[in-house]
Amino acid sequence: MEEFLSCIFIQAPTQIFEAPVFFAEVVISGLLVGVMYSLVALGFVLIFKASGIFNFAQGTMVLFAALTLVGLMDLGVPTWLAMILTIGVMILLAIVVERVVLRPLINQDLIILFMATIGLNFVLEGLGETLWGSNVKKLDIGIPEVPWEITVGEEYILLNSFDVYAAAIGAVLVVSLAVFFQRTSIGRALRAVADDHQAAMSVGIPLQQIWVIVWSVAGIVALVAGIMWGAKSGVQFSLALIALKALPVLILGGFESVAGAIVGGLIIGVGEKVFELYWGPCIGGATENWFAYMLALMVLVFRPQGLFGEKIIERV
C-alpha cells in the first residue's frame, strides 16, 4: 500500500516536473484528440437541443457517412465530388428521418423518440453494410501523416501532422456551430423547439423545417467526424462505437451545451493521455479505456447537469 501511494502522490508528479517539455507534448496530443471527441459529441448536442432526445443513432451516422464517402471514392468518383454527394446523402437522410420517424411522433414522450433513434441505428447499420459491404476500408483524403518537430530550447515536441490538421478542421467546425447556435435566428428557434414542441409551433416556428435543418447539420458533422476518424484508423463498423466515447464528454460538458461539448472533449482528451502515461503504471495501465467514464461518474455525483448544463428545477 505504501508503494502504491508513493507512486500516485510522489513518483507521478515528480515525472511531470522533471520533464516539462515531454509533459507539454502529452498535453498538446491530448488536446488534438479532445477536439475530435468534441466533434463527435457536437452531433449529439445538435439533436438534443432541437428535440430534447438523445440520438442513439449518431455513432452509426458517423459510420454511414464515412462508408458512403469511401464507397463513392472506390467507384472512381473524385474526392471533392464524393464529399459533395455524401453531404447530399446526409441531407436526404435528414428529410427521410423527419418525414418517416419524427413527424408522426410530435408531442410524444421523449422515451418514444429515443426508442425511435435506436431503431434508426440498426436501419442505418444494415443499410450501410448492404450498400458498401462490411470490410475495413482505407480512406485517404490527402492529409499527410508526417512528424512535426517544435523546438523548445535543447528539446523538441513531436506531433503528428494529421492530428494537427484534423484538430484544426474540427476546431473551425466547432466554432462555426457555436456561432450558429448563439448568433442566428435558426439557433434560437432550435432552443425553443427543444423546450416545447407545441409552444414553438404556436408562435410560428416551423417544427418540421427546424428538424430537417438540425438533422442535416448533424449529418454533416457526422461526415466530418467520419472522415477524420476513418482516415486515422480505417472505415470499419467499430467506428460506430466512437459514440460511446462521446458519452463522457456530454456528461462532463452538459447535453445541451455547445461550449460544454468543446470543453468536455478537451478535458477528456488531455485527462486520459496524462493519466495513462503518468498514473497508469501505478495501477496496471490500460486506463484510457475507462478513465473518461470514471471522470463522468464523478461529475454525475457532484453536478448531474454537467459543467455547462443548466440546473433543472422541477416544481411539485
C-alpha positions as CSV (number, residue, x, y, z in Angstrom):
1,M,0.0,0.0,0.0
2,E,2.8,2.4,0.8
3,E,4.5,1.7,-2.5
4,F,1.2,2.4,-4.3
5,L,0.6,5.7,-2.5
6,S,4.2,6.7,-3.3
7,C,3.6,6.0,-7.0
8,I,0.4,8.0,-7.0
9,F,1.4,11.1,-5.0
10,I,5.2,11.3,-5.4
11,Q,6.6,9.4,-8.4
12,A,4.0,10.5,-11.0
13,P,4.1,14.3,-10.1
14,T,7.8,14.1,-10.0
15,Q,8.0,12.8,-13.5
16,I,5.9,15.8,-14.7
17,F,8.3,18.3,-13.1
18,E,11.4,16.5,-14.3
19,A,10.4,16.6,-17.9
20,P,8.1,19.6,-18.5
21,V,8.6,19.6,-22.3
22,F,7.5,16.0,-22.6
23,F,4.5,16.8,-20.4
24,A,3.7,19.6,-22.8
25,E,3.8,17.2,-25.7
26,V,1.4,14.9,-23.9
27,V,-1.0,17.7,-23.2
28,I,-0.9,19.0,-26.8
29,S,-1.5,15.5,-28.1
30,G,-4.5,15.2,-25.7
31,L,-5.9,18.5,-26.9
32,L,-5.7,17.4,-30.5
33,V,-7.6,14.1,-29.7
34,G,-10.0,16.1,-27.5
35,V,-11.1,18.2,-30.5
36,M,-12.0,15.0,-32.3
37,Y,-14.1,13.9,-29.3
38,S,-15.8,17.3,-29.2
39,L,-16.7,16.9,-32.9
40,V,-18.5,13.6,-32.3
41,A,-20.2,15.0,-29.2
42,L,-21.5,18.0,-31.1
43,G,-23.7,15.7,-33.2
44,F,-25.5,14.6,-30.1
45,V,-25.8,18.2,-28.8
46,L,-27.3,19.4,-32.1
47,I,-30.1,16.7,-31.9
48,F,-30.7,17.1,-28.2
49,K,-31.0,20.9,-28.5
50,A,-33.6,20.6,-31.3
51,S,-35.7,17.7,-29.9
52,G,-34.7,17.1,-26.3
53,I,-33.8,13.5,-27.0
54,F,-30.5,11.6,-27.1
55,N,-29.9,10.4,-30.6
56,F,-28.7,6.8,-30.2
57,A,-28.0,6.6,-33.9
58,Q,-25.4,9.4,-34.0
59,G,-22.5,7.0,-33.9
60,T,-24.0,5.0,-36.8
61,M,-24.5,8.2,-38.7
62,V,-20.7,8.8,-38.5
63,L,-20.1,5.3,-39.8
64,F,-22.8,5.6,-42.6
65,A,-21.3,8.9,-43.8
66,A,-17.8,7.5,-43.9
67,L,-18.9,4.4,-45.7
68,T,-20.8,6.4,-48.3
69,L,-17.8,8.6,-48.9
70,V,-15.3,5.8,-49.2
71,G,-17.7,3.8,-51.3
72,L,-18.2,6.6,-53.8
73,M,-14.4,7.1,-54.0
74,D,-13.9,3.3,-54.6
75,L,-16.3,3.7,-57.6
76,G,-13.9,6.3,-59.1
77,V,-15.7,9.4,-58.0
78,P,-13.2,12.3,-57.3
79,T,-12.7,13.1,-53.6
80,W,-14.2,16.6,-53.8
81,L,-17.3,15.3,-55.7
82,A,-17.7,12.3,-53.4
83,M,-17.8,14.7,-50.4
84,I,-20.5,16.9,-52.0
85,L,-22.5,13.8,-52.9
86,T,-22.2,12.4,-49.4
87,I,-23.4,15.7,-48.0
88,G,-26.4,15.4,-50.3
89,V,-27.0,11.9,-49.0
90,M,-26.9,13.1,-45.3
91,I,-29.4,15.9,-46.1
92,L,-31.6,13.4,-47.9
93,L,-31.4,11.1,-44.8
94,A,-32.4,14.1,-42.6
95,I,-35.5,14.7,-44.8
96,V,-36.4,11.0,-44.6
97,V,-35.9,10.8,-40.8
98,E,-38.1,13.9,-40.3
99,R,-40.9,12.6,-42.6
100,V,-40.9,8.9,-41.5
101,V,-39.7,9.0,-37.9
102,L,-40.1,12.3,-36.3
103,R,-43.2,13.9,-37.8
104,P,-45.5,11.0,-36.6
105,L,-44.1,11.3,-33.1
106,I,-44.6,15.1,-32.4
107,N,-45.5,15.7,-28.8
108,Q,-45.0,12.0,-27.9
109,D,-43.0,11.1,-24.8
110,L,-39.2,11.5,-25.1
111,I,-38.7,7.9,-24.4
112,I,-40.6,7.0,-27.6
113,L,-38.4,9.3,-29.6
114,F,-35.4,7.8,-28.0
115,M,-36.5,4.3,-28.9
116,A,-37.1,5.5,-32.5
117,T,-33.5,6.5,-32.7
118,I,-32.4,3.1,-31.6
119,G,-34.4,1.6,-34.5
120,L,-32.8,4.1,-36.8
121,N,-29.4,3.0,-35.6
122,F,-30.0,-0.6,-36.7
123,V,-31.6,0.5,-40.0
124,L,-28.6,2.7,-40.9
125,E,-26.1,0.0,-39.9
126,G,-27.8,-2.6,-42.0
127,L,-28.2,-0.3,-44.9
128,G,-24.5,0.7,-44.8
129,E,-23.5,-3.0,-44.8
130,T,-25.8,-3.8,-47.7
131,L,-24.7,-0.9,-49.9
132,W,-20.9,-0.9,-49.2
133,G,-20.1,-4.2,-47.5
134,S,-18.5,-4.9,-44.1
135,N,-14.8,-5.0,-45.0
136,V,-12.4,-2.5,-43.5
137,K,-11.8,0.3,-46.0
138,K,-8.8,2.7,-46.2
139,L,-9.7,6.3,-46.5
140,D,-7.1,8.7,-48.0
141,I,-8.1,12.3,-48.2
142,G,-4.7,13.7,-48.9
143,I,-3.7,14.8,-45.4
144,P,-0.1,13.8,-44.8
145,E,1.0,11.8,-41.7
146,V,4.5,13.1,-41.0
147,P,6.1,14.0,-37.7
148,W,6.3,17.7,-36.8
149,E,9.1,18.9,-34.5
150,I,8.7,22.0,-32.4
151,T,12.0,23.0,-30.8
152,V,11.9,24.1,-27.2
153,G,15.4,25.0,-26.1
154,E,17.5,21.9,-26.4
155,E,14.5,19.6,-26.6
156,Y,11.6,19.3,-29.1
157,I,7.9,18.5,-29.1
158,L,6.9,15.8,-31.6
159,L,3.4,15.9,-33.2
160,N,1.6,14.0,-35.9
161,S,0.7,16.4,-38.8
162,F,-2.5,14.5,-39.4
163,D,-3.7,15.1,-35.8
164,V,-2.9,18.8,-36.2
165,Y,-4.8,19.2,-39.5
166,A,-7.7,17.1,-38.2
167,A,-7.9,19.2,-35.0
168,A,-7.8,22.5,-37.0
169,I,-10.7,21.3,-39.2
170,G,-12.6,20.2,-36.2
171,A,-12.0,23.4,-34.4
172,V,-13.2,25.5,-37.3
173,L,-16.4,23.5,-37.5
174,V,-16.9,23.6,-33.7
175,V,-16.5,27.4,-33.6
176,S,-18.8,27.8,-36.6
177,L,-21.6,25.8,-34.9
178,A,-21.2,27.7,-31.7
179,V,-21.7,31.0,-33.6
180,F,-24.6,29.4,-35.5
181,F,-26.4,28.5,-32.2
182,Q,-25.8,31.7,-30.4
183,R,-26.0,34.4,-33.1
184,T,-28.6,33.2,-35.6
185,S,-32.4,33.1,-35.5
186,I,-32.4,29.5,-36.5
187,G,-30.2,28.7,-33.5
188,R,-32.7,30.5,-31.2
189,A,-35.5,28.6,-32.9
190,L,-33.7,25.3,-32.2
191,R,-33.6,26.1,-28.5
192,A,-37.3,27.0,-28.5
193,V,-38.2,23.7,-30.2
194,A,-36.3,21.7,-27.6
195,D,-38.1,23.4,-24.7
196,D,-41.7,22.8,-26.0
197,H,-42.7,21.5,-29.4
198,Q,-46.3,22.7,-29.2
199,A,-45.4,26.1,-27.9
200,A,-42.8,26.6,-30.6
201,M,-45.4,25.7,-33.3
202,S,-47.9,28.1,-31.8
203,V,-45.6,31.1,-32.3
204,G,-44.9,30.2,-35.9
205,I,-41.7,28.2,-35.7
206,P,-41.8,25.5,-38.5
207,L,-41.0,22.4,-36.5
208,Q,-40.6,20.2,-39.5
209,Q,-38.1,22.5,-41.2
210,I,-36.1,23.0,-38.0
211,W,-35.8,19.3,-37.6
212,V,-34.6,18.8,-41.2
213,I,-32.0,21.6,-40.7
214,V,-30.7,20.2,-37.5
215,W,-30.5,16.6,-38.7
216,S,-28.8,17.8,-41.8
217,V,-26.2,19.7,-39.8
218,A,-25.8,16.7,-37.5
219,G,-25.2,14.6,-40.6
220,I,-22.6,17.0,-42.0
221,V,-20.9,16.9,-38.5
222,A,-21.0,13.1,-38.7
223,L,-19.4,13.2,-42.1
224,V,-16.5,15.3,-40.9
225,A,-16.1,13.1,-37.8
226,G,-16.2,10.0,-40.0
227,I,-13.6,11.4,-42.4
228,M,-11.2,12.3,-39.6
229,W,-11.6,9.0,-37.6
230,G,-11.9,6.9,-40.8
231,A,-8.7,8.3,-42.2
232,K,-6.9,7.8,-38.9
233,S,-8.0,4.2,-38.2
234,G,-9.8,2.9,-41.3
235,V,-13.5,2.9,-42.1
236,Q,-14.9,-0.1,-40.3
237,F,-18.0,-0.9,-38.3
238,S,-16.3,-0.4,-35.0
239,L,-16.3,3.3,-36.0
240,A,-19.9,3.4,-34.7
241,L,-18.6,2.7,-31.2
242,I,-16.9,6.0,-31.1
243,A,-20.2,7.4,-29.9
244,L,-19.6,5.6,-26.6
245,K,-16.5,7.8,-26.1
246,A,-18.7,10.9,-26.7
247,L,-20.9,10.0,-23.8
248,P,-18.5,11.0,-21.0
249,V,-17.9,14.3,-23.0
250,L,-21.6,15.0,-23.0
251,I,-22.0,14.1,-19.3
252,L,-19.0,16.3,-18.4
253,G,-20.0,19.3,-20.5
254,G,-23.8,19.1,-20.5
255,F,-26.1,17.6,-23.1
256,E,-27.3,20.9,-24.5
257,S,-24.2,23.0,-24.4
258,V,-22.0,23.5,-27.5
259,A,-19.4,25.1,-25.2
260,G,-19.7,22.1,-22.9
261,A,-19.0,19.7,-25.8
262,I,-15.9,21.6,-26.6
263,V,-14.5,21.9,-23.1
264,G,-15.6,18.4,-22.2
265,G,-13.8,16.9,-25.2
266,L,-10.6,18.8,-24.4
267,I,-10.7,17.7,-20.7
268,I,-11.3,14.1,-21.6
269,G,-8.6,14.1,-24.3
270,V,-5.9,15.6,-22.1
271,G,-7.0,13.8,-19.0
272,E,-6.9,10.3,-20.4
273,K,-3.4,10.9,-22.0
274,V,-1.9,12.4,-18.9
275,F,-3.4,9.8,-16.6
276,E,-2.4,6.9,-18.7
277,L,1.2,8.0,-19.1
278,Y,1.9,9.1,-15.5
279,W,-0.6,7.4,-13.2
280,G,-1.4,4.4,-15.4
281,P,1.7,2.4,-14.4
282,C,0.7,2.7,-10.8
283,I,-2.5,0.7,-11.3
284,G,-1.6,-1.7,-14.1
285,G,-2.0,0.5,-17.2
286,A,-4.7,0.5,-19.9
287,T,-6.5,3.4,-18.2
288,E,-7.5,5.1,-21.4
289,N,-10.4,2.5,-21.8
290,W,-12.1,3.6,-18.6
291,F,-10.7,7.0,-17.4
292,A,-13.3,9.0,-19.3
293,Y,-16.2,7.0,-17.8
294,M,-14.8,7.3,-14.2
295,L,-14.5,11.1,-14.6
296,A,-18.0,11.3,-16.0
297,L,-19.3,9.3,-13.0
298,M,-17.6,11.7,-10.6
299,V,-19.3,14.6,-12.4
300,L,-22.7,12.9,-12.2
301,V,-22.3,12.6,-8.4
302,F,-21.4,16.2,-7.8
303,R,-23.0,18.1,-10.8
304,P,-25.5,15.9,-12.7
305,Q,-26.3,18.6,-15.3
306,G,-22.6,18.8,-16.3
307,L,-20.2,21.7,-16.1
308,F,-22.2,23.9,-18.5
309,G,-25.6,22.5,-18.2
310,E,-28.5,24.4,-16.6
311,K,-29.7,23.1,-13.3
312,I,-33.2,21.6,-13.7
313,I,-35.7,22.8,-11.1
314,E,-39.0,20.9,-11.0
315,R,-41.9,22.3,-9.0
316,V,-44.2,19.7,-7.4
